Amino acid sequence: MESLVKLSFYCFAAGSIAVAASWVSYVLFTIGRVRLRQAELQTSAGTTVRASKAEFAPGWTSAGRFGSMMAWFGVVMMGLSVIFRTAASHRGPYSNMYEFSLAFVFVLLLIYLLFERFYEVKQLGVIVLTIAGAMCLYIWSLPSYMREVDALNPALQNRPLMTVHVSSAILAYATFAVSFAAAILYLIQVRKNVSWLPSADMLDDIGYRAVTVGFPLLALVLILGSVWAHEAWGAYWSWDPKETAALFTWLVYGVYLHTRTLRGWRGERSAYVLLFGFAAVVFTYYGNYFFGGMHAYGGVN
């Protein structure tokens, strides 16, 4: 078991390096590069004056391809890390924040790359890989004892429910991260009209499609969580901080889906709702750091 745990960590380390390399490549591809153009101007006196003008141009296409390649390598490494961790623990790697975050990075990269392939856009990677990189730094910051495989807390000893409940949460959060990235680029595009970014309509559609996947998944999280809570704690709903935050997050994205169909709520207003929704996701993710509650068994309190 110990060797599998070490293999899992080594794969995570390799995946972290791949995420960093992918992020740099996506930045070079998305932000573009500065070109200096020389121009000769004739003055009224008949003299010639040379002038230089700086302008932005699309980034290196090769950087985008390399970013995607490194992101796929990161998916493979993170996936192997999850597999080795699962083999060592004989269960899904969801018992603490180290395992949960490891699985989240894997799913986030995979979901993003599927959207990238379907829409044939790479610029979202600069935002999504920023989130993935921040998550890797967070995992590295966790105490080393959390890398060890421990026995499940009694409240977690329902493996079928734990697997589906937590997997649904990870998938939902990953799709909401993609919608967040689309919302940021959308706001940049409508204000700056950057020629090499995806169109505002495409970014709006990406954000919407991502939420239509994540919204029912988060609903499943709430339903299964209630069933599990009744079995573990004797009540379907206890207003635990984390479950309350998850409900609030679900309501925010419900508002987004509802208002998007109303006149005047597409575009920038919807993008701002997506930003607020992802802030709620982050709060839900880390809420047990601050408020404890029944979900504080993840090794953080």
C-alpha positions in Angstrom: 0.0 0.0 0.0 2.8 2.4 0.9 4.4 2.1 -2.6 1.1 2.9 -4.2 0.7 6.0 -2.1 4.2 7.1 -3.1 3.4 6.4 -6.8 0.2 8.4 -6.5 2.2 11.4 -5.1 4.9 11.2 -7.7 2.3 11.2 -10.5 0.7 14.2 -8.8 4.1 16.0 -8.8 4.5 15.2 -12.5 1.0 16.4 -13.2 1.7 19.7 -11.3 4.7 20.4 -13.5 2.6 19.7 -16.6 -0.1 22.1 -15.3 2.5 24.8 -14.8 3.9 24.3 -18.3 0.5 24.2 -19.8 -0.5 27.5 -18.1 2.5 29.3 -19.4 1.8 28.1 -22.9 -1.8 29.1 -22.8 -0.8 32.6 -21.5 1.6 33.0 -24.5 -1.1 31.8 -26.8 -4.0 33.9 -25.4 -2.5 37.2 -24.4 -0.7 37.7 -27.7 2.5 39.5 -28.5 3.6 43.0 -29.1 4.8 44.0 -32.6 6.6 47.2 -33.4 5.8 48.7 -36.8 8.0 51.2 -38.4 6.5 54.0 -40.5 7.9 56.9 -42.5 6.0 60.2 -42.4 6.5 63.2 -44.6 6.3 66.5 -42.8 5.1 69.8 -44.4 8.7 70.9 -44.6 9.5 67.9 -46.9 11.6 66.0 -44.3 11.0 62.4 -43.5 10.3 61.3 -39.9 10.4 57.7 -38.8 7.8 56.6 -36.2 7.3 53.4 -34.3 3.9 52.0 -33.4 3.3 49.2 -31.0 0.4 46.9 -31.6 -0.9 43.6 -30.2 -1.0 40.5 -32.4 -2.3 37.0 -31.9 -0.1 34.7 -29.8 2.0 31.9 -31.0 -0.1 29.0 -32.4 2.6 26.5 -31.4 2.2 27.7 -27.8 -1.5 26.8 -27.9 -0.7 23.3 -29.2 2.0 22.8 -26.6 -0.4 24.0 -23.9 -3.0 21.4 -24.9 -0.4 18.7 -25.1 0.8 19.4 -21.6 -2.7 19.7 -20.3 -3.4 16.2 -21.7 -0.2 14.9 -20.1 -1.4 16.5 -16.8 -4.7 14.6 -17.2 -2.9 11.3 -17.6 -0.6 12.0 -14.6 -3.4 13.2 -12.4 -5.6 10.3 -13.5 -2.8 7.8 -12.6 -2.4 9.5 -9.2 -6.2 9.0 -8.6 -6.0 5.4 -9.7 -3.0 4.6 -7.5 -4.7 6.3 -4.6 -7.9 4.3 -5.2 -5.9 1.1 -5.4 -4.1 1.8 -2.1 -7.3 2.7 -0.2 -9.7 0.3 -1.9 -12.2 3.1 -2.2 -12.7 6.4 -4.0 -10.1 9.0 -3.1 -12.6 11.3 -1.3 -12.0 11.1 2.4 -10.2 14.4 3.0 -9.3 17.6 1.2 -6.1 16.2 -0.2 -7.9 13.4 -2.0 -10.9 15.5 -3.0 -8.7 18.2 -4.4 -6.5 15.7 -6.3 -9.6 14.2 -7.9 -10.9 17.7 -8.7 -7.8 18.8 -10.6 -8.0 15.6 -12.7 -11.7 16.2 -13.6 -11.2 19.9 -14.1 -8.5 19.3 -16.7 -10.5 16.6 -18.4 -13.7 18.6 -18.6 -11.9 21.7 -19.9 -10.1 19.7 -22.6 -13.4 18.2 -23.7 -14.9 21.7 -24.1 -11.7 22.8 -25.9 -12.0 20.0 -28.4 -15.7 20.4 -28.9 -15.6 24.2 -29.4 -12.1 24.3 -30.9 -11.0 27.2 -28.7 -7.9 27.2 -26.5 -8.1 30.6 -24.9 -10.2 29.4 -22.0 -7.1 27.5 -20.9 -5.5 30.6 -19.5 -8.3 30.9 -16.9 -9.0 27.2 -16.3 -5.3 26.3 -15.9 -4.9 29.2 -13.5 -7.6 27.5 -11.3 -5.9 24.1 -11.8 -2.5 25.6 -10.9 -3.9 27.3 -7.8 -5.5 24.0 -6.7 -2.1 22.2 -7.2 -0.4 24.8 -5.0 -3.2 24.3 -2.4 -2.6 20.5 -2.4 1.2 21.0 -2.0 0.4 23.3 1.0 -1.6 20.6 2.8 0.1 18.8 5.7 2.1 15.8 4.6 0.2 13.5 7.0 -2.9 14.0 4.8 -1.1 12.0 2.0 -1.4 8.9 4.1 -4.3 6.5 3.6 -6.4 6.4 6.8 -9.5 4.5 7.8 -12.8 6.2 6.8 -14.6 8.3 9.3 -17.8 6.4 10.5 -20.0 9.0 8.7 -18.2 8.2 5.4 -18.6 4.4 5.5 -21.1 4.2 2.8 -19.0 3.7 -0.3 -21.6 3.7 -3.0 -23.2 6.9 -1.8 -19.8 8.5 -1.1 -18.6 7.7 -4.6 -21.6 9.0 -6.5 -22.2 12.0 -4.1 -18.6 13.3 -4.2 -18.0 12.5 -7.9 -21.1 14.5 -8.8 -19.8 17.4 -6.8 -16.4 17.3 -8.4 -18.0 17.2 -11.9 -20.3 20.0 -11.1 -17.5 22.2 -9.7 -15.4 21.5 -12.8 -18.1 22.6 -15.2 -18.8 25.7 -13.2 -15.1 26.5 -13.4 -15.3 26.4 -17.3 -18.4 28.6 -17.2 -16.4 31.0 -15.0 -13.6 31.1 -17.5 -16.1 31.7 -20.3 -17.7 34.6 -18.4 -14.3 36.4 -17.8 -13.3 36.1 -21.5 -16.8 37.2 -22.5 -16.6 40.4 -20.4 -13.1 41.1 -21.9 -14.4 40.5 -25.4 -17.5 42.7 -25.2 -15.4 45.6 -23.8 -12.1 45.3 -25.7 -13.2 43.4 -28.9 -10.0 41.4 -29.1 -9.8 40.0 -32.6 -8.1 36.7 -31.7 -10.4 35.8 -28.8 -13.5 33.6 -29.4 -16.6 35.6 -30.3 -18.8 36.9 -27.5 -21.7 34.6 -28.7 -19.5 31.5 -28.5 -18.2 32.4 -25.0 -21.8 33.0 -23.9 -22.8 29.6 -25.3 -19.9 27.9 -23.6 -20.9 29.3 -20.2 -24.5 28.3 -20.7 -23.7 24.7 -21.9 -21.3 24.2 -18.9 -24.0 25.3 -16.4 -26.6 23.0 -18.0 -24.2 20.1 -17.3 -23.3 21.2 -13.8 -26.7 22.3 -12.5 -28.4 18.9 -12.5 -25.2 17.3 -11.1 -25.3 19.7 -8.2 -29.0 18.9 -7.7 -27.9 15.2 -7.5 -25.3 16.2 -4.9 -28.0 17.8 -2.7 -30.4 14.9 -3.1 -27.9 12.1 -2.4 -26.4 14.2 0.4 -29.8 14.4 2.1 -30.2 10.6 1.8 -26.7 10.0 3.2 -27.2 12.5 6.0 -30.3 10.7 7.1 -28.4 7.4 7.3 -25.3 8.9 9.0 -26.8 11.6 11.2 -30.5 10.8 11.4 -31.8 13.9 9.6 -32.2 14.7 5.9 -31.3 18.4 6.5 -29.4 20.0 9.4 -28.5 23.4 7.9 -24.9 22.4 8.1 -22.7 25.2 6.7 -21.4 23.2 3.8 -24.8 21.8 2.7 -26.4 25.2 3.1 -23.6 26.8 0.9 -24.2 24.0 -1.7 -27.9 24.8 -1.7 -27.2 28.5 -2.1 -24.8 27.8 -5.0 -27.4 25.6 -6.7 -29.9 28.5 -6.4 -27.5 31.0 -7.9 -27.1 28.8 -11.0 -30.8 28.2 -11.0 -31.3 32.0 -11.2 -28.8 32.1 -14.0 -30.6 29.5 -16.1 -33.9 31.2 -15.4 -32.9 34.8 -16.1 -30.9 33.9 -19.2 -34.2 33.1 -21.0 -35.6 36.5 -20.1 -35.1 39.6 -22.3 -32.2 41.8 -21.1 -30.5 39.1 -18.9 -28.2 37.6 -21.5 -24.8 39.0 -22.1 -23.0 40.9 -19.4 -25.6 40.4 -16.7 -25.5 36.6 -17.1 -21.7 36.8 -17.1 -21.7 38.6 -13.8 -24.1 35.9 -12.3 -21.6 33.3 -13.4 -18.8 35.1 -11.6 -20.9 35.3 -8.5 -21.9 31.6 -8.9 -18.2 30.5 -9.0 -17.5 32.6 -5.9 -20.2 30.6 -4.2 -18.6 27.4 -5.5 -15.2 28.5 -3.9 -17.0 29.3 -0.6 -18.7 25.9 -0.6 -15.4 24.2 -1.4 -13.5 25.8 1.4 -16.4 26.7 3.8 -15.5 24.0 6.3 -12.2 25.8 7.0 -14.1 28.6 8.6 -17.4 27.3 9.8 -16.7 23.7 10.8 -19.9 21.7 11.0 -20.6 18.1 10.1 -18.3 18.2 7.1 -15.3 19.2 9.1 -13.8 15.7 9.1 -11.6 16.3 6.1 -8.5 16.9 8.0 -8.7 20.7 8.0 -10.1 21.4 11.5 
